[in-house]
Amino acid sequence: MAEQIVPPFSARNRGAKAQIDNAFLETARNGLLHLLYRLVELNYVAGWQEITGELKRIVRASPGGERNPREAAQELLLVALAWDKVFDFCERLYSYLTKEVGHWEDAWVIDTQKSAVQEFVAAELQRLFLEENLAFEFSDGSVRRRGRRNTANQIVGADLVLGDPRFASARAHYNKALKFFRNVSQPDYENVVEEAVCAVEAVAKVLFRDGGRTLGKVVNSITGSDEGQLPEPIARTFQGLYGFRNSGEGVAHGGSDGGTVTKELAEYALAVAASQIVLLADLAESSKEETPF
């Protein structure tokens, strides 16, 4: 059974800050270098010569010629590789450079299967990605974006709004939604939807205190055609997400016929909820009466 990767304290404590999606910073490269040292020590890869050869292949440098393969590998990894090529190397490290570990008696005896070595590498890469707050995950031998770029951008906008101390409850709900979505080994997409909608509801109740005790009532109270109100078609988007939260299969009070919550729907709920949080904040700001002089 694959090890469940629990995010380190630094990752859990940073909350919903924007993930890094266009770089592989020096700290992450150093972390990867530490992993390579460990793999060579465990004999999980053939050695520094093979590591250097693969790095040279990826960067398209001429093969051979290095006097010290370990130093050459370090130079290539820390300096020469573009950030996206480092992710290419992570995939090749898992699929190509790993090997089984064994010894000779009367015949070759396997001590550690290659699949077990790959499981170790995958777990360590995933842990590194979490520690470095990268917007990617490592699973099944491949690097995958945890969420689409548009979703990440929407989350950043919501994060700015939720920094207001008035929205502590909403921020807690939205951070839970992100945690459920980003859990690589055990994602909980139903709770992503529930917590994301709870975050919108909490923001709405703070900003429009006279609107009611539920998101539906608040939205109804601010729907209209006047400036500072939600146009009816836009209001229906709030009602739609709120309705899915109440009817989706396994979500809140949802029944078995409300629709299955897939990863794609969960990410959609995250992005829409983030946009709704920003919109509600903007709407409340625009509806403030100007202070007379």
C-alpha positions in Angstrom: 0.0 0.0 0.0 1.3 3.4 -1.0 2.2 5.7 1.9 -0.2 8.5 2.5 1.7 11.8 2.2 0.8 14.2 4.9 1.8 17.8 4.1 4.5 19.0 6.4 3.7 21.7 9.1 5.1 24.5 6.9 2.6 23.5 4.1 -0.3 23.1 6.5 0.5 26.4 8.2 0.7 28.6 5.1 -3.0 28.3 4.4 -4.4 29.0 1.0 -1.5 31.1 -0.4 -1.0 30.9 -4.1 1.0 28.0 -5.3 4.1 28.2 -7.5 3.2 27.2 -11.0 5.9 28.7 -13.2 9.2 28.0 -11.5 11.3 25.3 -9.8 13.1 27.5 -7.3 16.6 26.9 -5.9 15.3 25.5 -2.7 13.3 22.9 -4.6 16.3 22.0 -6.7 18.4 21.6 -3.6 15.7 19.4 -2.1 15.8 17.3 -5.3 19.5 17.1 -5.1 19.3 15.7 -1.5 16.9 13.0 -2.8 19.4 12.1 -5.5 22.2 11.7 -2.9 19.8 9.4 -0.9 18.9 7.3 -3.9 22.6 6.7 -4.8 23.3 5.8 -1.2 20.5 3.3 -1.2 21.6 1.9 -4.6 18.1 2.7 -5.9 19.7 4.2 -9.0 22.8 3.1 -10.9 25.0 6.1 -9.9 26.0 9.6 -10.6 27.2 8.8 -14.1 23.7 7.7 -15.2 22.1 10.7 -13.5 24.4 13.1 -15.2 23.9 11.3 -18.6 20.1 11.8 -18.2 20.4 15.4 -17.2 22.6 16.1 -20.2 20.2 14.4 -22.5 17.3 16.5 -21.2 19.3 19.8 -21.4 20.7 18.6 -24.8 24.4 18.9 -23.8 27.0 16.7 -25.4 27.4 13.3 -23.7 30.4 12.3 -21.6 33.6 14.2 -20.9 32.9 15.0 -17.2 35.7 14.2 -14.7 33.3 14.3 -11.7 29.8 13.1 -12.6 28.4 14.1 -9.2 29.6 17.7 -9.5 28.4 17.8 -13.1 24.9 16.6 -12.1 24.8 19.3 -9.4 25.7 22.0 -11.9 23.2 20.8 -14.4 20.4 20.5 -11.9 21.0 23.8 -10.1 21.9 26.0 -13.1 21.4 24.5 -16.5 17.8 23.0 -16.5 14.9 25.3 -17.2 12.1 24.9 -14.5 9.8 22.8 -16.7 12.7 20.5 -17.7 13.3 19.8 -14.0 9.8 18.3 -13.9 10.8 16.2 -17.0 13.8 14.9 -15.1 11.5 14.0 -12.1 9.5 11.8 -14.4 12.6 10.2 -15.9 14.0 9.7 -12.5 11.0 7.6 -11.6 10.6 5.7 -14.8 14.1 5.3 -16.2 16.8 5.8 -13.6 15.3 3.7 -10.8 16.2 0.0 -10.6 15.7 -3.1 -8.5 18.2 -3.8 -5.7 19.6 -7.3 -5.2 22.7 -9.5 -4.7 24.2 -12.6 -6.0 24.2 -15.9 -4.2 23.8 -19.0 -6.4 21.6 -16.8 -8.5 20.4 -13.2 -8.5 18.3 -12.5 -5.3 16.1 -9.4 -5.4 16.1 -7.4 -2.1 13.9 -4.5 -3.3 11.7 -4.7 -6.3 11.8 -1.8 -8.8 8.2 -1.1 -8.1 9.0 -0.5 -4.4 11.8 1.8 -5.4 9.5 3.7 -7.6 6.9 4.0 -4.8 9.7 5.5 -2.6 10.7 8.0 -5.3 7.1 9.0 -5.9 6.4 9.6 -2.2 9.6 11.7 -1.8 8.8 13.8 -4.9 5.3 14.4 -3.8 6.6 15.4 -0.3 9.0 17.8 -2.0 6.3 19.3 -4.1 4.2 19.9 -1.0 7.1 21.4 1.0 7.9 23.8 -1.8 4.2 24.8 -2.4 4.4 23.8 -6.0 1.1 23.8 -8.0 1.8 20.2 -9.1 1.5 16.7 -7.8 3.4 13.5 -8.6 1.3 10.4 -9.2 1.4 7.3 -11.3 4.9 8.4 -12.6 3.7 11.7 -14.0 3.7 15.4 -12.9 0.2 16.8 -13.0 -1.1 20.3 -12.2 -3.2 20.2 -9.1 -5.6 22.7 -10.5 -6.0 24.7 -13.7 -4.2 28.0 -13.9 -7.6 29.9 -14.0 -8.6 28.2 -10.7 -5.3 29.2 -9.1 -5.8 32.8 -10.2 -9.3 32.9 -8.8 -8.1 31.5 -5.5 -5.5 34.3 -5.2 -8.3 36.9 -5.6 -10.4 35.2 -3.0 -7.4 34.9 -0.7 -6.9 38.7 -0.7 -10.6 39.2 0.3 -10.5 36.6 2.9 -7.5 38.2 4.6 -10.0 40.6 6.2 -10.4 39.6 9.9 -14.2 39.8 9.5 -14.0 36.8 7.3 -12.2 34.4 9.6 -15.0 31.9 9.5 -15.2 32.1 5.7 -11.4 31.7 5.4 -11.5 28.6 7.6 -14.2 27.1 5.3 -12.3 27.9 2.1 -9.0 26.6 3.4 -10.8 23.3 4.3 -12.1 23.2 0.7 -8.6 23.7 -0.6 -7.2 21.0 1.7 -9.8 18.5 0.6 -9.1 19.2 -3.0 -5.3 19.2 -2.8 -5.1 15.9 -0.8 -3.4 13.7 -3.3 -3.9 10.4 -1.7 -7.5 10.9 -0.3 -9.2 13.8 -2.0 -12.8 14.5 -0.8 -14.6 16.3 -3.6 -17.9 16.3 -1.9 -16.5 18.3 1.0 -14.7 20.6 -1.4 -18.2 21.7 -2.7 -19.7 21.9 0.8 -16.9 24.0 2.3 -16.5 26.3 -0.7 -20.2 27.2 -0.6 -20.1 27.6 3.2 -17.3 30.1 2.6 -19.5 32.1 0.2 -22.4 32.0 2.6 -20.2 33.1 5.5 -18.9 36.1 3.5 -22.5 37.0 2.4 -23.8 36.9 5.9 -21.0 39.3 7.1 -21.4 41.8 4.3 -25.2 41.8 4.1 -26.3 41.2 7.7 -29.9 42.1 7.1 -30.3 39.7 4.2 -31.1 36.6 6.1 -29.5 33.5 7.7 -28.8 31.5 4.5 -27.0 32.2 1.3 -30.2 31.8 -0.7 -32.0 34.4 1.4 -29.1 36.9 1.2 -28.9 36.5 -2.5 -32.6 37.1 -2.9 -32.3 40.2 -0.7 -29.7 41.8 -3.0 -31.1 40.7 -6.3 -32.4 43.4 -8.6 -31.8 45.7 -11.5 -30.5 48.7 -9.6 -26.9 49.7 -9.2 -25.3 47.8 -6.4 -27.6 44.8 -6.8 -27.2 41.4 -8.4 -28.9 41.0 -11.8 -31.2 38.1 -11.9 -29.1 35.9 -14.2 -26.0 36.4 -12.0 -28.0 35.7 -8.9 -29.0 32.3 -10.4 -25.3 31.3 -10.5 -25.2 31.7 -6.7 -28.4 29.8 -6.4 -27.2 27.0 -8.7 -24.0 26.4 -6.8 -25.9 26.6 -3.5 -28.5 24.2 -4.9 -25.8 21.7 -5.9 -24.3 21.9 -2.4 -27.7 20.9 -1.1 -28.5 18.2 -3.7 -25.3 16.8 -5.0 -24.6 13.2 -4.1 -22.8 13.0 -0.8 -22.7 16.8 -0.4 -24.4 18.2 2.8 -28.0 16.9 2.6 -27.7 15.7 -0.9 -29.4 12.6 -2.0 -28.3 9.8 -4.4 -29.8 11.5 -7.4 -28.2 14.9 -7.1 -25.2 14.1 -9.3 -21.8 12.7 -8.6 -19.1 15.2 -7.6 -16.1 14.6 -9.8 -12.7 16.3 -9.6 -13.7 18.6 -12.4 -16.9 19.7 -10.7 -15.1 20.2 -7.4 -12.5 22.4 -9.1 -15.3 24.3 -10.8 -16.9 24.8 -7.4 -13.6 26.1 -6.0 -13.2 28.6 -8.9 -16.8 29.8 -8.9 -16.9 30.2 -5.1 -13.7 32.3 -5.2 -15.2 34.5 -7.9 -18.4 34.9 -5.9 -16.5 35.9 -2.8 -14.7 38.6 -4.7 -18.0 39.8 -6.4 -19.8 40.0 -3.0 -17.0 42.1 -1.6 -17.0 44.4 -4.6 -20.8 44.7 -4.5 -20.8 45.5 -0.8 -18.2 48.2 -1.3 -20.0 49.8 -4.2 -23.3 49.9 -2.3 -21.8 51.9 0.6 -23.2 55.4 0.9 -20.8 58.1 0.3 -19.9 60.1 3.4 -21.3 63.6 3.1 -19.0 66.6 3.6 
